Amino acid sequence: MSISIKNSLKLFLKLAGILFICFVLYLLIIVDLKIPNRFAEWVEYLPFKDKMGHFLLIGTLAFFTNILFDIKRVSFLNKKILLGSLIITVFITIEEFSQIFLSNRNFDLIDLVCNYAGILVFGFLSVILGNYLNKNNVNLEN
């Protein structure tokens, strides 16, 4: 793939990432405010419904966040981890625990586990794509 096509794909993914982050923030707000929405209705048709939704939604959020940060890694507890995945992990953990204090939401540990699984799987996928788009960095251990 030529450099200009790769750069165009990077730009497209970053724009898509920004739009997806806005979409997720919108969903969080309307769910917290109890506003009916089509997305929640669509999730009802998924196998394992809510849990699959958590895995896919938060995983995709981590994927795009990692792309937006150019697959940057930071040291955390003596390990190199993806900055985007770390940010989403902290954010989603706070968001899930905040549901304890909201009368219209329910804290669910299994939701949190599905969120973490999505962050892990989609974080790995973002590394694979990032390595492909940045051919000079093909080592998954960076």
Secondary structure in CASP SS format (residue, H / E / C, confidence):
PFRMAT SS
TARGET T0000
AUTHOR 0000-0000-0000
METHOD secondary structure of the structure
MODEL  1
M C 1.00
S C 1.00
I H 1.00
S H 1.00
I H 1.00
K H 1.00
N H 1.00
S H 1.00
L H 1.00
K H 1.00
L H 1.00
F H 1.00
L H 1.00
K H 1.00
L H 1.00
A H 1.00
G H 1.00
I H 1.00
L H 1.00
F H 1.00
I H 1.00
C H 1.00
F H 1.00
V H 1.00
L H 1.00
Y H 1.00
L H 1.00
L H 1.00
I H 1.00
I H 1.00
V H 1.00
D H 1.00
L C 1.00
K C 1.00
I C 1.00
P C 1.00
N C 1.00
R H 1.00
F H 1.00
A H 1.00
E H 1.00
W H 1.00
V H 1.00
E C 1.00
Y C 1.00
L C 1.00
P C 1.00
F C 1.00
K H 1.00
D H 1.00
K H 1.00
M H 1.00
G H 1.00
H H 1.00
F H 1.00
L H 1.00
L H 1.00
I H 1.00
G H 1.00
T H 1.00
L H 1.00
A H 1.00
F H 1.00
F H 1.00
T H 1.00
N H 1.00
I H 1.00
L H 1.00
F C 1.00
D C 1.00
I C 1.00
K C 1.00
R E 1.00
V E 1.00
S E 1.00
F E 1.00
L C 1.00
N C 1.00
K E 1.00
K E 1.00
I E 1.00
L E 1.00
L H 1.00
G H 1.00
S H 1.00
L H 1.00
I H 1.00
I H 1.00
T H 1.00
V H 1.00
F H 1.00
I H 1.00
T H 1.00
I H 1.00
E H 1.00
E H 1.00
F H 1.00
S H 1.00
Q H 1.00
I H 1.00
F H 1.00
L C 1.00
S C 1.00
N C 1.00
R C 1.00
N C 1.00
F C 1.00
D C 1.00
L H 1.00
I H 1.00
D H 1.00
L H 1.00
V H 1.00
C H 1.00
N H 1.00
Y H 1.00
A H 1.00
G H 1.00
I H 1.00
L H 1.00
V H 1.00
F H 1.00
G H 1.00
F H 1.00
L H 1.00
S H 1.00
V H 1.00
I H 1.00
L H 1.00
G H 1.00
N H 1.00
Y H 1.00
L H 1.00
N C 1.00
K C 1.00
N C 1.00
N C 1.00
V C 1.00
N C 1.00
L C 1.00
E C 1.00
N C 1.00
END
